[in-house]
Amino acid sequence: MPCDQPRDRLGAYLDGELSEADRATVARHIAGCPECAALVAALRETSVMVSGLGREPMPTGLSSRLQQTLARASGEPNPTAVRRAPPPQPAVRGMPPRSTAPRFLQQAAVLLMACLLSSLATWSFVTGADRASLLSRDLLSAHLRSLMQDSPIQVASSDSHTVKPWFAGKVDFSPEVRDLTAEGYPLLGGRLDSIAGRRVGALVYKRRLHLINVFAWGAPDTPDTAPALTVRKGYNLLSWTRNGVTYAAVSDLDAAELGRLPDLL
């Protein structure tokens, strides 16, 4: 098989758009062609990179830098800078003009640009709901980790005047801490935890045999929000924002009983 034939189909090969027979043919060629194998590895790495673009805001100037890089790789002029073209060279009779870059680099640039444009086209579909889903996953993971520990508490006390000062200097906000023993939600203590790579506070309450983790982190620019309930893998997650602090209570406790916490805290 000519070397340039499967390269034209590498995108379809990576996306699973080829028939079984064509896919096997391309796979055999890649196994015996170091250049194509390297190109496939680079494209896969790029695909992994762009698949996570929506989780964080696009850095300023990233799109422009990528376009410039791809333009250089494909031998095209920089779209953001006009350069004086060199004087034309006389053509040698009988010899076709040579490309300024190897063919496979041009094809790689085209495929990489296609990946970039595809990522940018789907950028608007990355919504707050997606981030909320990732956040609820991390909250549930932190809750389950605490259940597997010998003790989910770093400061053990039912006294709010002991637990609240313990967080001072450890987090950049001051959470509401109350002993709710009289209401049936005794305070067990608190600890530090990590949610989405960020240090947060965790207040630990109990309702009969149900452990409740109330995670809290600073949100100074977020307006107050009413409690919102979500369910993930059988666990209830209740989140709200008050006075520049976001709270998220996680437990297998009944949703109605868990829903009392925002009013009690």
VENJO-V939842 format. One record per residue. RES is the residue in one small letter. D_CENTER is the distance of its C-alpha to the mean C-alpha in Angstrom with 1 decimal. Layout:
res=[RES;RES]
d_center=[D_CENTER;D_CENTER]
This chain:
res=[m;p;c;d;q;p;r;d;r;l;g;a;y;l;d;g;e;l;s;e;a;d;r;a;t;v;a;r;h;i;a;g;c;p;e;c;a;a;l;v;a;a;l;r;e;t;s;v;m;v;s;g;l;g;r;e;p;m;p;t;g;l;s;s;r;l;q;q;t;l;a;r;a;s;g;e;p;n;p;t;a;v;r;r;a;p;p;p;q;p;a;v;r;g;m;p;p;r;s;t;a;p;r;f;l;q;q;a;a;v;l;l;m;a;c;l;l;s;s;l;a;t;w;s;f;v;t;g;a;d;r;a;s;l;l;s;r;d;l;l;s;a;h;l;r;s;l;m;q;d;s;p;i;q;v;a;s;s;d;s;h;t;v;k;p;w;f;a;g;k;v;d;f;s;p;e;v;r;d;l;t;a;e;g;y;p;l;l;g;g;r;l;d;s;i;a;g;r;r;v;g;a;l;v;y;k;r;r;l;h;l;i;n;v;f;a;w;g;a;p;d;t;p;d;t;a;p;a;l;t;v;r;k;g;y;n;l;l;s;w;t;r;n;g;v;t;y;a;a;v;s;d;l;d;a;a;e;l;g;r;l;p;d;l;l]
d_center=[40.2;39.9;37.0;35.7;35.8;32.8;30.8;31.2;29.6;26.8;24.2;25.8;26.0;22.3;21.5;24.2;26.5;29.6;32.3;32.8;35.7;34.1;30.9;33.3;35.2;32.3;31.0;34.5;34.6;31.3;32.7;35.7;34.3;32.5;31.5;29.9;28.2;26.7;25.6;23.9;22.0;20.9;19.9;17.8;16.1;15.5;14.2;11.5;10.7;10.8;8.9;5.5;7.4;6.8;3.8;6.6;10.2;12.1;14.4;18.0;20.0;17.3;18.7;22.2;21.8;20.4;23.3;25.7;24.6;24.9;28.2;29.6;28.6;30.3;33.3;32.9;33.8;31.2;30.5;30.3;33.4;36.8;38.8;42.4;42.9;45.2;48.6;48.8;50.2;53.1;52.2;53.9;55.9;54.7;51.2;48.1;45.8;43.1;39.5;37.9;35.2;35.2;34.6;31.6;29.8;30.5;29.2;26.0;25.6;26.1;23.5;20.9;21.8;21.4;17.9;17.1;19.0;17.4;13.9;15.6;17.4;14.6;12.8;14.9;13.9;10.4;11.9;12.0;12.6;9.2;7.9;11.1;10.6;7.6;10.0;12.9;11.8;11.5;14.7;16.5;15.7;17.1;20.0;20.8;20.8;23.3;25.5;25.8;26.9;30.6;30.0;27.0;28.8;29.3;31.9;34.0;36.0;36.8;37.9;35.5;37.4;36.4;32.7;31.8;33.3;31.5;28.2;29.8;28.6;25.7;23.4;23.6;24.8;27.6;26.8;29.5;31.2;34.0;36.1;36.3;38.8;41.3;38.9;38.1;34.7;35.8;33.6;33.1;31.3;28.0;25.6;22.5;19.2;15.5;12.7;9.1;11.1;13.6;17.2;18.6;22.0;22.9;26.3;27.8;30.2;32.2;33.8;36.4;34.6;31.1;28.8;26.6;23.8;23.4;20.3;20.7;19.0;20.3;19.5;22.5;21.6;20.8;24.0;25.3;24.0;25.8;24.6;22.3;22.4;19.9;20.7;18.5;20.4;23.6;22.4;22.7;20.2;21.9;20.3;22.2;22.5;25.9;27.3;24.1;22.6;20.1;21.2;19.8;22.4;21.6;24.6;26.4;29.0;30.4;28.4;31.6;32.3;28.7;29.1;31.9;29.9;28.8;32.4;33.6;31.4]
